[in-house]
Amino acid sequence: MTARMGLPFLGYGVGLRRAHFDGIFEARDRVDFVEVLVENVMGFGGRPRDVTLRAAKTWPMVLHGVALSIGSVDPLDEAYLERYASLCEATGALWASDHLCFSSAFGVEYHDLVPLPFTDEAVAHVIERTRTVQARLGVPFALENPSYYIAYDASTMSEAEFLREVLVGADCGLLLDVNNVYVNARNHGYDPRAFIDALPLERVVQIHMAGHHDDGTVIIDTHGDHVIPEVLDLYAWTLERTGPVSTLLEWDNDIPPLDVLLAENDAIRAVGERVLGACSG
């Protein structure tokens, strides 16, 4: 398969979660790669680190964070970056990623992913910090499009334009969360397919798939349920435009038994293989 931004197509993987530590290695033939949440491992020893290092010897591994706070006005956390870089080296991670947002500011940890205003000032700020992060981690770096539930009056461009400006300016990859696209499109009233078409798709190095909760008035990105058919359809639409992209199933809340997780990964794989087979045919 053709490499994207110099990175290989890894296939269809799952997040490595504590609930599946006992059984995941027996299912190695149904998992192509794994993704590790860095905050669950870095700086710690014990079983989580042992399992992570064993997994790194079993599958290709990528790392994903939620606390980098790339858009914060606070200085980048040097101790955090040092631990992150150490984990990249220890696991042989092929790339690392985090969200295009902020999760802390003025010394306060928000424990949430807060969106940025879509402005030229925010673009310049994030570009500078992303270049620093890539240099410090020593591996390719990608930013993920987050789900968000507010819109800023200060924004001067669309979300897709904002993403493009940041990714091109920082020369980094895009971790395209297809479920987040669907969630945002429904909550904010735009066309998810048009949004995807407006992105620099040549920079998509990984895709996230996940479930959400729809209460009828707002959709919350919970990572706690099956991927719905509409998101699978949007995934197919995306692959028709990108070609092969390493795809990762996230299931972080109400984590199911391993056989349910693997069946969900199989369903995503089936969509991918159908689309990519049709494209190559």
C-alpha positions, 0 to 999 in steps of 0.5 A: 500500500502507498505510504501517506506522508511517508507513513505506512498503512497499518490496517485496522486496529484497536485502542489498548485498554486495561479491560482487555489486557488479559485477552488481547494477545490471544486475538493478535490475528484480528488486530493489525495495530494498537494505539495507546493513550499516553496518559495511561502509561507514561511516567508509570511502571507496573502492569500497564507499562509491561503490557504496553511494551509487550504490545509494542513487540506484538503489533505496530504501535501508535501513541495518542494523547489527550492532555498536550493542550496544543492550543493553550496560552500556557507554555508547553509542559516540558516534563510532559513532553519529556515523558511523551518522547521517552514513551515514543522511544521505548515503544518504537511508536510509528507516530503520535497524535493529540487533539487540536484544542486546549485542555488547560490554561492559566495553570488550570486543568479542565479535564476536557477538550475545549475548542479553539476559535477559528482565527488567524491568531489561533492558527499561528499560535498552534503552528508554532507549538506543533512544530516544537512538539514534532521536534521534541517527540522525534516521531511524526505527529498528527492533530485530530479534529475534536468534537465541540459543542460551542461556536465562537463569535470571534471565528473568522473562518470555517472549521475546515479552513482552520484545519487546513491552515494549521496542518499545512503551516505546521507540516503535520498529519491529520488524525481524522476522527470520522465520528467527530465529523458526524457529531459536529455536522449534526450539532452545528448543522453542516454537511459532513461530506462537504466538510471532508471534501474541504480538508487536505486529505493528503495529510490524513495519516490515521482515522478514528472510528467510535460510537456516540450518544444521541439524545435527540437534541444534541450528540455527545462523543462518548466513545461508549457504543457501537459505530452507527451505520451513518458513520460507517457510510461516512467512513466509506465516503472518506476512504473513496477519497483517501485510499488506504488509511490506518483505522483505529476503533476507540471504545473508552466508556462502557467498554465491552467484552473483548469479543464485542470489540473485535467484532466491531473492528471486523465490521469496520474492516469489512467496510474498508476492504469493500471500499478499497477493493472496489477502488483498486478494481 
